Amino acid sequence: MTFSSTRDLSNQQLCIFRTAISLFISAFKAGWKLKLSSRRDVVNMLRNLLWATSKHDVYLMQNYSVMHWSSMLRRGKEVLNVAKPIMPTLKRPGLLPPSLSRVQISTMAVKENLLVAGGFQGELICKYLNHPGVDFCTKITTDENAITNAVDIYHNPSGSLRVMTANNDAQVRIYDAENFASLNRFSYDWSVNNTSVSPDGKLLAILGDSAECLIADAESGKVTENLKGHRDYSFASAWHPDGRILATGNQDTTCRLWDIRNLSESLAVIKGRMGAIRAVKFSDDGRFLALAEPADFVHIIDTQSGYVKGQEIDLFGEIAGISFSPDAEALFIGIADRTYGSLLEFNRRHFNQYLATIF
């Protein structure tokens, strides 16, 4: 796979088309090829509301429902409805199960067959996809400014599955993913917009309403490093699969790359086109880094080029989320426009150097 510069796209290296299903008109350029995979009415939010668990299985918000979209069968199925009253199936002795209804989902994640969603009023909903009903739900805070900004599903160093939430009440909470017991709570000086745990489960990146980003011990929450370089609030972060590089997305329209072995300054700075960097995702093979602005632009960066080469995808509409398939062969983008709302699937284009020398 080859890329030219984000700002200087070579026709030889980049060959992509975009086709529409009733809503989009054809016209595109780039190095990932769009495949017809369209859904209407992705909810109009600017957080992580899209998750691909395989090349053919995508989970996304649609109104008050979390839908499973099969890109192979070209049809969707509702897996969670949050408009109706939600009663958890997990029973706690001596306690009445909490009930939620008409939850406005603000963020979600899907890993290890577990769907976790957060709400604008501090809600947390957890559902194993192979279980009937919702396993666990609660309102984790009563703070007036209670939005659940981010959720993460990860393994701790001993291999146990955990759920982490980041909230506007300046707290990070950790839950056991088996019985959903509350395990820990960390408090910080500002609203926490995003957290991400390193692949080995030892380090925690904490970003929020501050120009500084924190690195903390994932078990204790104790801050060990303070990353300085951004000029505004931060919204997104992601770890490279090798655990050595952290990417952070900021309101200052940049993504900064940090080498965990030397955090005195950022390793590289990637500039967006117009808006803040709202979503940051590495492909599972570590080859690509995808950055999403609030609307219209998604950037795919080639990590093997030292983060200097890449591709810019020019879309239309607000972006609800981005997600690579685990095999890094597809990139899914949710468009949250009321009229043109869609799920776009881009397929990775492989450039064969040998064939290019023949023809």
SULLINRA-V205572 format. One record per pair of residues at least 4 apart in sequence whose C-alpha atoms are under 7 Angstrom apart, sorted by sequence separation. I is the first residue (numbers start at 1). GAP is how many residues later the second one is. D is the distance in whole Angstrom. If there is no record, write none. Layout:
i = {I:I}
gap = {GAP:GAP}
d = {D:D}
This chain:
i = {4:5:10:11:20:53:61:62:70:82:110:111:118:119:142:155:156:167:176:197:198:217:239:240:250:259:282:283:293:303:305:324:325:337:352:353:354:355:4:9:19:20:52:53:61:62:70:110:118:119:141:155:156:166:167:175:176:198:216:217:240:249:250:258:272:283:292:293:302:325:336:4:19:20:52:60:61:69:70:91:109:110:118:155:156:166:175:176:197:198:207:216:217:239:240:249:282:283:292:301:324:325:335:19:51:52:59:60:69:109:117:118:127:128:154:155:165:166:175:176:197:206:207:216:217:239:248:249:282:291:292:302:324:335:18:51:59:60:68:69:108:109:117:126:127:154:164:165:174:175:196:197:206:215:216:238:239:247:248:258:259:281:282:290:291:301:302:323:324:334:335:4:18:50:51:59:67:68:88:108:116:117:126:127:153:154:164:165:174:195:196:205:206:214:215:216:238:247:248:257:258:281:290:291:301:323:334:3:17:18:50:58:59:67:68:87:107:108:116:126:153:164:174:195:205:215:237:238:247:256:257:280:281:290:300:301:322:323:333:334:2:3:17:49:57:58:67:68:87:107:115:116:125:126:152:153:163:164:173:174:195:204:205:214:215:237:246:247:257:280:289:290:300:322:332:333:16:17:49:57:58:66:67:87:105:106:107:115:125:152:162:163:173:194:195:203:204:214:236:237:245:246:256:257:279:280:288:289:299:300:321:322:332:333:16:57:65:66:86:105:106:114:115:124:125:151:152:162:163:172:173:194:203:204:213:214:236:245:246:256:279:288:289:299:321:332:15:16:56:57:66:85:86:105:106:114:115:124:151:162:163:171:172:192:193:194:203:204:212:213:235:245:255:256:277:278:288:289:298:299:320:331:332:15:16:56:65:66:85:86:104:105:113:114:123:124:150:151:161:162:171:172:192:193:202:203:212:213:234:235:244:245:254:255:277:278:287:288:297:298:319:320:330:331:14:15:16:17:18:20:56:65:85:103:104:113:123:124:150:161:171:192:202:212:234:244:254:255:277:278:287:297:298:319:320:330:331:14:16:17:19:21:64:65:84:122:123:148:149:170:171:191:192:201:233:234:254:276:287:297:318:319:330:16:43:64:83:84:122:148:149:170:190:191:212:232:233:253:254:275:276:296:297:317:318:329:330:42:43:64:82:83:122:148:149:170:190:211:232:253:275:296:317:318:329:42:43:82:83:147:148:170:190:211:230:232:296:317:41:82:146:147:170:171:197:211:231:253:296:41:146:169:170:210:211:230:253:254:255:295:296:145:146:168:210:211:253:254:295:122:145:167:168:209:210:252:253:294:295:121:122:123:167:168:208:209:251:294:120:121:122:143:166:167:208:250:251:120:166:207:208:250:3:119:120:166:207:249:119:166:249:118:249:249:118:37:186:227:37:98:64:98:194:196:198:283:106:107:109:111:193:194:195:196:199:236:238:240:279:281:284:106:107:108:109:150:154:157:194:235:236:237:238:241:284:285:89:107:136:149:150:152:157:199:236:238:284:89:90:149:150:156:157:198:241:283:88:89:90:155:240:87:88:89:88:88:49:51:47:48:49:51:47:48:46:50:55:49:50:52:54:48:49:50:51:52:53:54:46:47:48:50:52:53:46:47:45:55:44:31:30:30:50:45:42:44:42:43:44:42:41:41:42:41:42:40:41:39:40:6:39:5:6:38:39:4:5:6:38:3:4:5:6:37:38:3:37:3:37:36:34:35:34:35:34:35:33:34:32:33:32:33:32:33:23:32:31:1:1:2:1}
gap = {4:4:4:4:4:4:4:4:4:4:4:4:4:4:4:4:4:4:4:4:4:4:4:4:4:4:4:4:4:4:4:4:4:4:4:4:4:4:5:5:5:5:5:5:5:5:5:5:5:5:5:5:5:5:5:5:5:5:5:5:5:5:5:5:5:5:5:5:5:5:5:6:6:6:6:6:6:6:6:6:6:6:6:6:6:6:6:6:6:6:6:6:6:6:6:6:6:6:6:6:6:6:6:7:7:7:7:7:7:7:7:7:7:7:7:7:7:7:7:7:7:7:7:7:7:7:7:7:7:7:7:7:7:7:8:8:8:8:8:8:8:8:8:8:8:8:8:8:8:8:8:8:8:8:8:8:8:8:8:8:8:8:8:8:8:8:8:8:8:8:8:9:9:9:9:9:9:9:9:9:9:9:9:9:9:9:9:9:9:9:9:9:9:9:9:9:9:9:9:9:9:9:9:9:9:9:9:10:10:10:10:10:10:10:10:10:10:10:10:10:10:10:10:10:10:10:10:10:10:10:10:10:10:10:10:10:10:10:10:10:11:11:11:11:11:11:11:11:11:11:11:11:11:11:11:11:11:11:11:11:11:11:11:11:11:11:11:11:11:11:11:11:11:11:11:11:12:12:12:12:12:12:12:12:12:12:12:12:12:12:12:12:12:12:12:12:12:12:12:12:12:12:12:12:12:12:12:12:12:12:12:12:12:12:13:13:13:13:13:13:13:13:13:13:13:13:13:13:13:13:13:13:13:13:13:13:13:13:13:13:13:13:13:13:13:13:14:14:14:14:14:14:14:14:14:14:14:14:14:14:14:14:14:14:14:14:14:14:14:14:14:14:14:14:14:14:14:14:14:14:14:14:14:15:15:15:15:15:15:15:15:15:15:15:15:15:15:15:15:15:15:15:15:15:15:15:15:15:15:15:15:15:15:15:15:15:15:15:15:15:15:15:15:15:16:16:16:16:16:16:16:16:16:16:16:16:16:16:16:16:16:16:16:16:16:16:16:16:16:16:16:16:16:16:16:16:16:17:17:17:17:17:17:17:17:17:17:17:17:17:17:17:17:17:17:17:17:17:17:17:17:17:17:18:18:18:18:18:18:18:18:18:18:18:18:18:18:18:18:18:18:18:18:18:18:18:18:19:19:19:19:19:19:19:19:19:19:19:19:19:19:19:19:19:19:20:20:20:20:20:20:20:20:20:20:20:20:20:21:21:21:21:21:21:21:21:21:21:21:22:22:22:22:22:22:22:22:22:22:22:22:23:23:23:23:23:23:23:23:24:24:24:24:24:24:24:24:24:24:25:25:25:25:25:25:25:25:25:26:26:26:26:26:26:26:26:26:27:27:27:27:27:28:28:28:28:28:28:29:29:29:30:30:31:33:34:35:36:37:39:40:40:41:41:41:41:42:42:42:42:42:42:42:42:42:42:42:42:42:42:42:43:43:43:43:43:43:43:43:43:43:43:43:43:43:43:44:44:44:44:44:44:44:44:44:44:44:45:45:45:45:45:45:45:45:45:46:46:46:46:46:47:47:47:48:49:58:58:59:59:59:59:60:60:248:270:270:271:271:271:271:272:272:272:272:272:272:272:273:273:273:273:273:273:274:274:275:275:276:280:281:283:284:291:292:292:293:293:293:294:295:297:299:300:300:301:301:302:302:303:303:304:304:304:304:305:305:305:305:306:306:306:306:306:306:307:307:308:308:309:310:310:311:311:312:312:313:313:314:314:315:315:316:316:317:317:318:348:349:349:350}
d = {6:6:6:7:4:6:6:6:6:7:6:7:7:5:7:5:6:6:5:6:6:5:6:7:6:6:6:6:6:5:6:6:6:4:6:6:7:6:5:7:7:6:6:6:5:7:6:4:5:6:6:5:7:6:7:5:5:5:5:5:5:6:6:6:7:5:6:6:6:5:5:6:6:6:4:6:6:6:6:7:6:6:5:5:7:5:5:7:6:6:5:5:7:6:6:4:6:6:4:6:6:6:5:5:6:6:7:5:4:5:6:6:5:7:6:6:6:7:5:7:5:6:7:4:7:5:5:7:4:6:6:6:4:5:6:5:6:7:5:7:6:7:5:6:5:5:7:5:6:5:6:6:5:6:5:6:6:7:5:5:6:6:6:7:5:6:5:6:6:6:6:7:6:6:7:5:6:5:7:4:6:7:6:7:6:7:6:7:6:7:5:6:6:7:6:7:5:6:7:6:5:5:6:7:4:5:5:6:6:5:5:6:6:5:6:7:6:6:5:5:5:5:5:5:5:5:5:7:5:6:5:6:7:5:5:6:6:7:6:6:6:7:5:6:7:5:4:6:7:5:6:6:6:6:6:6:6:6:6:6:5:6:6:6:6:4:6:6:5:5:6:6:5:5:7:5:6:6:6:6:7:6:6:5:7:6:7:5:4:5:7:5:4:6:6:7:5:5:6:6:7:5:6:6:6:7:6:5:6:6:6:6:6:7:5:5:6:6:5:6:5:6:6:5:7:6:7:6:6:6:6:5:6:6:6:6:5:6:7:5:5:6:7:5:5:5:6:5:5:7:5:6:5:4:6:4:7:5:5:5:6:7:5:7:6:6:5:5:7:5:6:5:6:6:6:6:5:7:6:6:5:6:6:6:5:5:6:7:6:6:5:6:6:6:6:6:6:6:7:5:6:6:6:4:6:5:6:7:6:6:6:6:7:5:6:5:6:6:7:5:6:6:7:5:5:5:6:6:5:7:6:5:4:6:6:6:4:7:5:5:5:4:5:5:4:5:6:7:5:6:5:6:7:5:5:5:6:4:4:6:7:7:6:6:5:6:6:7:6:6:6:6:7:7:6:6:5:6:6:5:6:6:5:7:6:5:6:6:6:6:5:5:7:6:7:7:6:6:6:6:7:6:6:6:5:6:6:6:5:5:6:4:6:5:7:6:6:5:6:5:6:4:6:6:5:5:5:5:6:6:7:5:7:5:7:5:5:5:6:5:6:6:4:7:7:5:6:7:6:7:5:6:5:7:5:7:5:7:7:5:6:6:6:4:5:7:4:6:4:5:6:7:6:5:7:6:6:6:5:5:5:7:5:7:6:7:4:6:7:5:5:7:5:7:5:6:6:4:6:6:6:5:7:6:6:6:7:5:6:6:6:5:7:6:7:6:6:7:7:7:7:6:6:6:6:6:7:6:6:6:6:6:7:6:6:6:6:6:7:7:6:7:6:6:6:7:7:6:7:6:5:6:6:6:7:7:7:7:7:5:5:7:5:6:6:7:6:6:5:6:7:5:6:6:6:6:5:5:6:6:6:7:5:7:5:6:5:6:6:5:6:6:6:6:6:7:5:6:5:6:5:6:5:6:6:7:6:6:6:6:5:7:5:7:5:6:6:6:7:7:6:7:7:7:7:5:6:5:6:5:7:6:5:5:6:5:7:7:5:6:5:5:5:5:5:6:5:5:5:6:6:7:6:6:6:6:6:7:6:7:7:5:5:6:4:7:5:6:5:5:5:6:5:7:6:6:6:6:5:6:5}
